[in-house]
Amino acid sequence: MQSVAVLGGGESGVGAALLAKEKNLSVFVSDYGSIADNYKKELDVHNILFEERGHSFEKLISADVIVKSPGIPDDSQIIIQLLNEDALVISEIEFASRYYDGKVVAITGSNGKTTTASLVYHLLCQSNYNIGLGGNIGYAFSRLLISEISYDWIVLEVSSFQLDNVKSFSADLGMILNITPDHLDRYNYIMQAYAEAKWKLAKAISATGTLFLNSDDVWSRKMLDHEMVTCEIAQISFADPLMSIDGVDVKKFLKLKGQHNLFNATMAVSAAQRVGLTASKIEIGLSTFSGIPHRLESFESIDGVEFINDSKATNIDAASVALSAIDKPIVWILGGVDKGNDYALLSDLVKSKVKGIICLTKDDSKIRKAFSEENIKILTTQDVSECVEYSMSLATRGDVVMLSPACASFDLFDNYIDRGNQFKKAVGEFGKSIKHST
């Protein structure tokens, strides 16, 4: 391989380009949209040619390998054209794996993968190994490999999009936390296709490695029944995780709320023990892990009302987990770009836990229809500050106001981080206004 063309100028694409440059490969970056200024600066500094707002097909097809950023679907016009010309199209994690000989913990799932990957990383940092964290979180896998650090283990959060174009990528330890409906628009609304994308991680675990599965997850069980894997399988129950594992009392030392986090932590501890960490080091890691922003993040209390930012909950299952984790009356803020949600799945939780709903979205019709028969007030706004005011009009002391949208953010916000940050800022400003008025 002498030349690489990279499709996409975001973190994955630029990371791949930088790694290719370091390996003395000829590299060209092409983005159909615009490339952020910080990434263009990096490409310029390293003398990497790039284009934006269009693709030069002849330049792309002349490369030995096409590295595709995860946000580009396989049915996009440029990918179809390249495949019709027998181009070799691979994912960024596939490309990076060809230049890494250390060990990998790879974690996927429709929900919980960022928290679990972060916790695995945090636990492994208690060891004497050099540990990296990347993939779908933080830095691209490729970018990690251009640092001066020689990693013993790299913890990768991997999405279905990143797994779509893997070929020889391999991991020593892998986790599939769950496979529930998400991103179905990418997979022609076929759940089987989405599950098969996730299951590519199972097939990527080395023969001497271990795959951790959720024994209660319907689609994980279904895939295991029909898709052969050669590695060891370790199954952990979501409903009844092992709270004590070889002397580590997970529940005692874990700070995070919710059954889902107890399950995630049990997975993480099991992996850490496979790596060789002692119980005492794992306990230190659990007790010092405070969670991830935008994931059941309790960040403010105003007049006895707790505010929780769960902006990362972009699908029904994630919102269900969040609602289940709270044991106080909830004013629930939801809405955004619907991914084909079936809100009826949340009816029982809404009946038992929710005292009011605020739709923060441009289109509330589906949400209102789903919960119209519940005896709760439903308000709608497109303004975050107004949303906070509405929530305080519905909440009383001892309640929780929770942003757990069950939808993507792109109708009103740049991404889930922007949505969560704007919500936190608006709550902070509301709190200050209350103090100034008293």
Rosetta blueprint (number, residue, H / E / L):
1 M L
2 Q L
3 S E
4 V E
5 A E
6 V E
7 L E
8 G L
9 G L
10 G L
11 E H
12 S H
13 G H
14 V H
15 G H
16 A H
17 A H
18 L H
19 L H
20 A H
21 K H
22 E H
23 K L
24 N L
25 L L
26 S E
27 V E
28 F E
29 V E
30 S E
31 D E
32 Y L
33 G L
34 S L
35 I L
36 A L
37 D H
38 N H
39 Y H
40 K H
41 K H
42 E H
43 L H
44 D H
45 V H
46 H L
47 N L
48 I L
49 L E
50 F E
51 E E
52 E E
53 R L
54 G L
55 H L
56 S L
57 F H
58 E H
59 K H
60 L H
61 I H
62 S L
63 A L
64 D L
65 V E
66 I E
67 V E
68 K E
69 S L
70 P L
71 G L
72 I L
73 P L
74 D L
75 D L
76 S L
77 Q H
78 I H
79 I H
80 I H
81 Q H
82 L H
83 L H
84 N H
85 E L
86 D L
87 A L
88 L L
89 V E
90 I E
91 S E
92 E H
93 I H
94 E H
95 F H
96 A H
97 S H
98 R L
99 Y L
100 Y L
101 D L
102 G L
103 K E
104 V E
105 V E
106 A E
107 I E
108 T E
109 G L
110 S L
111 N L
112 G L
113 K H
114 T H
115 T H
116 T H
117 A H
118 S H
119 L H
120 V H
121 Y H
122 H H
123 L H
124 L H
125 C L
126 Q L
127 S L
128 N L
129 Y L
130 N L
131 I E
132 G E
133 L E
134 G E
135 G E
136 N L
137 I L
138 G L
139 Y E
140 A L
141 F H
142 S H
143 R H
144 L H
145 L L
146 I L
147 S L
148 E L
149 I L
150 S L
151 Y L
152 D L
153 W E
154 I E
155 V E
156 L E
157 E E
158 V L
159 S L
160 S H
161 F H
162 Q H
163 L H
164 D L
165 N L
166 V L
167 K L
168 S L
169 F L
170 S L
171 A E
172 D E
173 L E
174 G E
175 M E
176 I E
177 L L
178 N L
179 I L
180 T L
181 P L
182 D L
183 H L
184 L H
185 D H
186 R H
187 Y H
188 N L
189 Y L
190 I L
191 M H
192 Q H
193 A H
194 Y H
195 A H
196 E H
197 A H
198 K H
199 W H
200 K H
201 L H
202 A H
203 K H
204 A H
205 I E
206 S E
207 A E
208 T E
209 G E
210 T E
211 L E
212 F E
213 L E
214 N E
215 S L
216 D L
217 D L
218 V H
219 W H
220 S H
221 R H
222 K H
223 M H
224 L H
225 D H
226 H H
227 E L
228 M L
229 V L
230 T L
231 C L
232 E E
233 I E
234 A E
235 Q E
236 I E
237 S L
238 F L
239 A L
240 D L
241 P L
242 L L
243 M L
244 S E
245 I E
246 D L
247 G L
248 V E
249 D E
250 V H
251 K H
252 K H
253 F H
254 L L
255 K L
256 L L
257 K L
258 G L
259 Q H
260 H H
261 N H
262 L H
263 F H
264 N H
265 A H
266 T H
267 M H
268 A H
269 V H
270 S H
271 A H
272 A H
273 Q H
274 R H
275 V H
276 G L
277 L L
278 T L
279 A H
280 S H
281 K H
282 I H
283 E H
284 I H
285 G H
286 L H
287 S H
288 T L
289 F L
290 S L
291 G L
292 I L
293 P L
294 H L
295 R L
296 L L
297 E E
298 S E
299 F E
300 E E
301 S E
302 I E
303 D L
304 G L
305 V E
306 E E
307 F E
308 I E
309 N E
310 D L
311 S L
312 K L
313 A L
314 T L
315 N L
316 I H
317 D H
318 A H
319 A H
320 S H
321 V H
322 A H
323 L H
324 S H
325 A H
326 I L
327 D L
328 K L
329 P L
330 I E
331 V E
332 W E
333 I E
334 L E
335 G L
336 G L
337 V E
338 D L
339 K L
340 G L
341 N L
342 D L
343 Y H
344 A H
345 L H
346 L H
347 S H
348 D H
349 L H
350 V H
351 K H
352 S H
353 K H
354 V E
355 K E
356 G E
357 I E
358 I E
359 C E
360 L E
361 T L
362 K L
363 D L
364 D L
365 S H
366 K H
367 I H
368 R H
369 K H
370 A H
371 F H
372 S L
373 E L
374 E L
375 N L
376 I L
377 K E
378 I E
379 L E
380 T E
381 T E
382 Q L
383 D L
384 V H
385 S H
386 E H
387 C H
388 V H
389 E H
390 Y H
391 S H
392 M H
393 S H
394 L H
395 A L
396 T L
397 R L
398 G L
399 D L
400 V E
401 V E
402 M E
403 L E
404 S L
405 P L
406 A L
407 C L
408 A E
409 S L
410 F L
411 D L
412 L L
413 F L
414 D L
415 N L
416 Y H
417 I H
418 D H
419 R H
420 G H
421 N H
422 Q H
423 F H
424 K H
425 K H
426 A H
427 V H
428 G H
429 E H
430 F H
431 G H
432 K H
433 S H
434 I H
435 K H
436 H H
437 S H
438 T L
